[in-house]
Amino acid sequence: MQAENWSAKIGAILANQFMNKWFGLAAFSIPFLLFLYGFKLLKVQLLPIGRTTRHTIFITIWLSIFLSYLFSDAGGFLGSGPGGGHGINMAGWLNNLIGKVGSAFLLILILFVFLVFSFKGFLPFVKGLLFKGTALVDKKVKAASTSGKAAKTAKTDSSDKGKEDMPLAFAEDTPLSIEISDNELSTDSFSESSKAALDNDISEVEFNQDLDTLPEPKVSEPIKADASSDEFTVVKKEEKQEELKENKGTNPLEELGEYDPLLDLSNYKFPDFSLLEDHKSENSEVSKEELVSNKNKIVETLSHYKIKIEKIKATIGPTITLYEIVPAPGIRISKIKNLEDDIALSLAALGIRIIAPIPGKGTIGIEVPNQKPEIVSMRSIMSSVKFQESKYELPVAIGKTISNDTFVFDLTKMPHLLVAGATGQGKSVGLNAILTSLLYKKHPSELKFVLVDPKKVELTLYSNIEKHYLAKLPDAEEAIITDTQKVVHTLNSLTVEMDQRYNLLKLAMVRNIKEYNAKFKARRLNPEKGHRFLPYIVLVVDEFADLIMTAGKEIEAPIARIAQLARAIGIHLIIATQRPSTNIITGLIKANFPARIAFRVSSMIDSRTILDSPGANQLIGRGDMLISTGGDMVRLQCAFVDTPELEKITDFINQQQGYPTAHMLPEYVEEGSGSELGEVDLSKRDEMFEDAARLVVMHQQGSTSLIQRKFSIGYNRAGRIIDQLEAAGVVGSYEGSKARQVLYPDEYSLEQFLNTL
């Protein structure tokens, strides 16, 4: 038997399977999905793939059942009716179970729930239709009642002129403004219900009391009323704000709903706490005997120098205990400060540090190391409520304070971080704690790392998450940068990225990345005009001293430029070094890094180089650190995260779906490495030259950004292609801010020219 199908036998088999046995007419959704996936392979996304797929599958199944329910007796060209075999079976099962009426209600209810949860604007649209009809009826009723009341009020006014007890009432449309100073407001004069109303911040409050107990209101318009009344009504009206919301213009892109960058990797799961270990030291608690002994030695040492103490208090931390003393009146603080070494000698302890006075307190602090210091595990930091509930843009939890509180800061407010300390005192562990914090809080679409590791061994574990979190140059083989020359190129590439982002902010008329991304999510910025969602970029340099020694100004200049300008566009720097000397941490670097972390150093000079004050030389090592955030200095015990824990975290992320490649930074071409326009060799044309020529002729727009956007290439490569097109006579010369003139009117004439090349 000959198959009567345009696609012959295979078409007949597929049509029978999808249309007759399965979904009937609803099976036409399958070619629609294949159409979308085909464009996706060409890197053209017509609709969000994930959401569209889910919606299409639901509509296919529901429509199959619904068509079979409506046309249960239909056959036609489909043997099983327009709903297919699946629809016939499901509709029949529902009819037998809950009857035809119940099946209809159930199908409509399922469709309604789907529309409510899938489209944010559906429920407000339905409410608007319902309330619009109700409002019209209410308006007519109100108009009728108002006319009746007006006539009645006219009679009442003429008969009540002689009355003295008239209630004080304000007209609905009369604005009222009242100014009450703090000393005039007496809560004793309010009734209990009035107090509760004020506490709840409600929009309408009524007071029934004597007006003499309230300050005289300042009314924006004169109101004629009898002041002897005991009724006082305050109404807070917001009609004007609602009118502004209703009159707001609509953007066609906003109809698509808010853009969600997390949908790029919608199934991504954040690491959980089970990947981290709970490092606990045995017998790490400070005993009462130790506290009493230290207290007695401190008091005894001070008494030798005739310094009396009125009060002493101990606060136990993970690695040190803070003893706060209140000296007797007349004792000079400098006298106690000078006894630092004497107290250390009497306690036989390493790293006594005196804070005189403690900021914000009327006490002097003496920090004494514990005999058995406690290890602060990264797990306890990540699971803390303070970190979990933080609303920072880039939250970092790095350790615990003396009072055992988790210390969390926002990297965007720093905005850059300088980490320094002697070898083996905890710098690399501190960097791992910072990176782990960000991995536990930020989605891959929101954050990218640029990792520089001259030592080649400290940051290699993070190569597993290259396709999720790392950024690199287009021609780089490895995402972890170890070669000094590659570092120079990467830093200059970041300056190009910085300039491009500032141009985007200028076009969007916003001041920082947060406002820009909020505007982009609200679909108020058109991607066809070059706009895109901007992830935060964090540059981490593990050993800055090695780069300065080998490259010098080539490294310092772009670092300083990024540090000065990149805060607003979401590029932040974390630089670590084990050589805190003035030729490494120069004045230019220090001026742009107000936030600094100091681990233990060997001398007071190094401490002053890092923190501009002593203190780092008195730390006890093994993660003991001081963090300065532009004034305040806090002592912390850095959280410990071990190498096996990092391996588990990176492997957990690596096993999930990632992006096709790492995040590509703009290409950087060294000055003088490219040829001048007059020397462009058309025999060495770019492989995209012909495609780019067809693109600019089709759009009649010779724009570098157009080529960059359509072919997903770097800015510098797109610029070289434009130069080649100009040399070949396809586009005109550079005209400032205008797009170049296209010299070929149509694709036919262009093809004739390309055939001659």
C-alpha positions, 0 to 999 in steps of 0.5 A, spaced: 500 500 500 502 506 497 503 511 503 499 518 502 503 523 505 508 528 503 514 525 507 512 518 504 513 512 509 517 515 515 512 521 515 506 516 515 509 512 521 510 519 525 504 522 523 500 515 525 504 515 532 504 522 534 497 524 531 493 518 531 496 514 537 498 520 542 496 527 542 492 528 536 492 536 533 496 538 539 502 534 536 503 540 532 507 543 538 512 538 537 515 541 530 514 548 534 519 546 539 524 543 534 524 549 531 526 553 537 531 548 538 534 549 531 535 556 532 538 555 539 543 551 536 545 557 531 545 561 537 539 565 536 534 564 542 527 566 540 524 564 546 526 562 553 528 555 552 526 552 559 520 555 560 517 555 553 518 547 553 515 546 560 509 550 558 508 547 551 508 540 554 503 542 559 499 545 553 500 539 549 497 534 554 491 538 556 489 540 549 489 533 547 484 531 553 480 537 552 479 536 544 477 529 546 472 531 551 469 536 546 469 531 540 468 525 543 465 522 538 469 525 532 473 521 527 475 524 521 482 524 518 484 522 525 482 515 527 481 517 534 479 524 534 482 530 534 485 529 541 489 522 539 489 516 543 492 519 549 486 524 549 481 519 548 483 514 554 484 520 559 477 524 557 474 517 558 477 515 564 475 522 567 468 522 565 467 515 568 470 518 574 467 524 576 462 525 570 462 530 564 460 536 568 466 534 573 471 533 568 469 540 564 470 544 571 477 540 573 480 541 566 478 549 566 481 549 573 487 546 571 488 551 566 486 557 570 492 554 575 497 554 570 495 561 567 496 564 574 502 560 576 506 561 569 504 568 567 504 574 572 500 578 569 494 574 568 491 574 575 491 582 575 488 582 568 482 578 571 481 582 577 481 588 573 476 585 568 472 583 574 473 590 578 472 594 572 465 592 571 463 592 579 466 599 579 461 602 574 455 599 578 458 602 584 459 609 581 452 609 578 449 607 585 454 612 588 452 618 584 444 617 585 445 617 593 450 623 592 444 627 589 439 625 594 444 626 600 445 633 597 438 635 597 437 633 604 444 636 607 441 643 604 435 642 609 439 640 615 444 646 614 439 651 615 436 648 621 442 647 625 446 654 624 444 655 632 447 649 634 454 650 638 457 642 638 459 641 631 464 635 630 470 637 627 471 634 620 475 634 614 473 634 607 475 628 603 479 632 598 482 637 603 489 635 604 492 635 611 499 636 613 501 636 621 507 638 624 509 635 631 515 636 634 518 630 639 517 634 645 510 636 644 508 629 642 505 626 649 503 619 649 499 619 655 494 623 652 492 618 647 487 612 648 490 605 648 487 604 641 490 610 638 497 608 641 496 601 638 494 604 631 500 609 631 505 603 633 502 599 627 503 605 622 496 604 619 494 609 614 488 612 618 487 614 625 481 616 629 482 620 636 476 621 640 479 626 646 480 633 648 483 637 642 487 642 648 492 636 649 494 636 642 499 641 638 495 646 634 495 643 627 498 646 621 493 646 615 495 647 608 488 650 607 484 654 611 478 650 614 472 653 617 470 648 623 468 649 630 474 648 635 470 646 641 468 639 638 471 633 641 472 629 634 479 629 630 480 625 624 486 624 620 486 621 613 492 619 609 491 619 602 495 616 596 490 617 590 495 621 587 501 616 587 496 611 584 494 615 579 502 616 577 502 608 577 496 608 572 499 613 568 506 610 567 508 608 560 508 601 558 514 598 554 513 592 549 519 588 552 516 589 559 510 584 557 515 579 557 516 579 564 522 581 568 528 578 566 531 572 570 539 571 569 538 565 574 534 561 568 541 561 564 542 555 569 535 554 572 537 547 575 543 550 578 544 548 586 548 551 591 553 547 595 550 544 601 554 544 608 555 537 608 561 538 603 564 542 609 567 539 615 566 541 622 573 542 625 573 542 633 579 542 637 579 537 643 579 541 650 579 547 647 575 551 652 578 556 656 578 554 663 576 558 669 582 557 673 586 560 666 581 566 667 582 567 674 590 566 673 590 571 668 586 576 671 590 576 678 597 577 674 594 583 670 592 586 676 598 584 680 603 587 674 599 593 674 599 594 682 607 594 681 606 600 678 601 603 682 595 603 677 589 601 681 583 598 677 576 599 679 573 593 674 575 588 670 571 583 665 573 577 660 570 576 654 572 569 651 574 568 644 576 562 639 583 564 640 584 570 645 581 572 651 579 580 651 580 583 658 577 589 659 579 594 665 576 600 668 582 604 671 581 608 677 580 616 676 587 620 674 590 614 671 593 616 664 592 611 659 599 612 656 602 609 662 598 602 661 599 602 654 607 602 656 606 596 660 605 591 654 611 588 655 611 587 662 604 584 662 606 579 657 612 577 661 608 576 667 603 572 663 608 568 659 604 569 653 605 570 646 602 576 642 599 581 648 596 587 645 593 593 649 587 597 646 587 603 649 582 605 649 577 601 646 573 605 641 566 606 643 567 604 650 570 607 656 575 601 657 582 599 656 582 592 652 588 587 654 588 581 649 591 575 651 592 568 647 588 562 650 593 556 652 589 552 647 586 556 641 580 553 638 579 552 630 574 556 627 571 551 621 568 554 615 562 550 616 560 554 622 561 560 619 557 558 612 551 555 617 550 562 621 544 565 621 548 572 620 551 569 613 545 566 611 540 572 612 545 577 609 542 581 604 549 584 601 551 584 594 557 580 595 557 577 602 563 575 605 564 571 612 571 570 613 571 568 621 569 570 628 570 576 632 573 576 640 566 575 642 564 569 637 560 573 632 561 571 625 564 577 621 560 578 615 562 584 610 560 586 603 565 586 598 562 591 594 562 596 600 570 595 601 570 596 594 577 592 594 581 588 599 589 588 600 591 581 604 598 581 607 602 577 612 608 573 613 609 566 610 605 561 613 600 565 617 594 564 613 593 568 607 591 562 602 586 560 607 583 567 608 583 567 600 579 560 600 575 562 605 573 569 601 572 565 595 568 559 599 563 565 601 562 567 595 560 560 592 555 559 597 551 565 596 552 567 588 549 564 582 554 563 576 550 568 572 551 573 577 559 572 579 565 571 575 572 570 578 579 572 574 584 568 578 591 570 578 596 565 581 604 566 580 605 560 585 601 555 580 599 551 586 594 555 590 588 556 586 589 550 581 583 547 585 578 552 582 580 550 575 574 545 576 569 551 576 571 554 569 565 553 565 561 556 571 564 561 575 571 563 571 573 568 566 579 568 561 581 571 555 578 568 548 585 565 546 587 563 553 588 555 554 587 555 562 583 559 566 587 560 572 593 565 570 600 563 571 604 567 566 606 574 568 605 576 560 598 573 560 597 577 567 598 584 564 594 582 558 588 580 562 589 586 567 589 591 560 583 586 558 579 588 564 580 595 563 577 595 556 571 591 560 571 597 565 570 602 559 565 598 555 561 597 562 561 605 563 559 606 556 553 601 557 551 605 564 552 612 560 547 609 555 542 607 560 543 613 564 544 610 571 550 611 576 552 604 578 551 596 576 546 595 581 541 600 578 543 598 571 542 590 572 535 592 575 533 596 569 535 590 565 531 585 569 525 590 568 526 590 561 527 597 560 534 596 556 534 593 549 539 587 548 539 589 540 542 596 542 548 592 546 545 592 553 546 585 557 546 583 564 553 585 567 555 580 572 560 582 578 567 580 576 572 579 582 580 579 581 584 575 585 591 575 585 595 570 590 602 573 590 602 580 588 610 581 590 612 576 584 608 580 579 611 587 581 618 584 581 617 581 574 613 586 571 613 592 575 609 598 572 606 594 567 602 591 573 601 597 577 598 601 572 592 597 570 591 595 577 591 602 580 586 604 574 581 599 575 582 600 583 580 607 582 574 607 577 571 600 577 567 600 583 561 603 580 561 597 574 562 591 579 569 589 578 573 588 585 580 586 586 583 582 592 590 582 592 595 578 597 602 578 598 607 575 603 612 581 602 608 587 605 614 592 604 613 599 601 616 597 594 611 592 593 605 596 597 606 603 594 602 609 596 598 608 589 596 601 591 594 603 599 590 609 596 586 605 593 585 599 598 582 602 604 580 595 606 586 591 608 587 584 612 593 583 616 596 576 618 602 576 623 608 579 620 615 580 623 616 587 625 612 593 626 614 597 620 611 591 616 604 592 620 605 600 619 606 598 611 599 594 611 595 597 616 598 604 618 598 602 625 602 597 629 598 591 631 600 585 626 606 584 629 603 582 636 598 577 632 599 569 634 599 566 627 595 560 624 589 565 622 589 570 627 588 577 623 586 584 623 581 587 618 581 594 617 575 597 613 577 605 613 578 606 620 575 601 625 580 595 626 577 588 628 581 582 630 578 576 628 580 568 627 580 566 620 575 560 618 579 554 616 577 551 610 581 545 608 584 542 601 579 536 601 573 541 602 575 545 597 575 539 592 568 537 594 565 544 593 568 544 586 567 537 584 559 538 586 559 545 582 563 541 576 558 535 576 552 540 574 550 543 567 555 549 566 556 554 560 559 552 554 565 556 555 568 560 561 566 567 561 570 571 555 573 577 557 574 583 551 580 581 547 586 586 548 591 587 543 598 591 545 599 598 542 603 597 536 602 590 535 597 591 529 598 594 522 596 601 520 589 601 516 593 603 510 597 597 511 591 592 511 593 586 508 587 583 504 590 576 503 590 575 510 583 576 511 579 574 518 575 568 517 569 572 518 570 577 513 565 575 508 559 573 513 561 580 516 560 584 509 554 580 508 551 582 515 553 590 514 550 590 507 544 587 510 543 592 515 546 597 511 550 599 518 557 599 518 558 598 526 563 594 530 558 593 536 553 590 530 559 585 528 561 584 535 554 582 538 552 578 532 558 573 531 559 573 539 566 575 538 571 580 542 571 588 541 578 588 538 577 582 533 570 586 530 575 592 530 580 589 525 574 586 521 571 593 520 578 595 518 579 590 513 572 592 510 574 599 510 580 597 506 576 593 501 571 598 500 565 595 503 564 600 508 566 608 509 571 611 513 570 612 521 565 618 522 566 619 530 560 617 533 556 615 527 556 608 524 560 608 518 557 608 511 555 602 507 558 603 500 554 597 497 547 598 496 545 590 496 547 583 497 547 582 489 553 587 488 556 585 494 557 577 492 559 580 485 565 583 489 566 578 493 567 573 487 573 577 485 577 577 491 
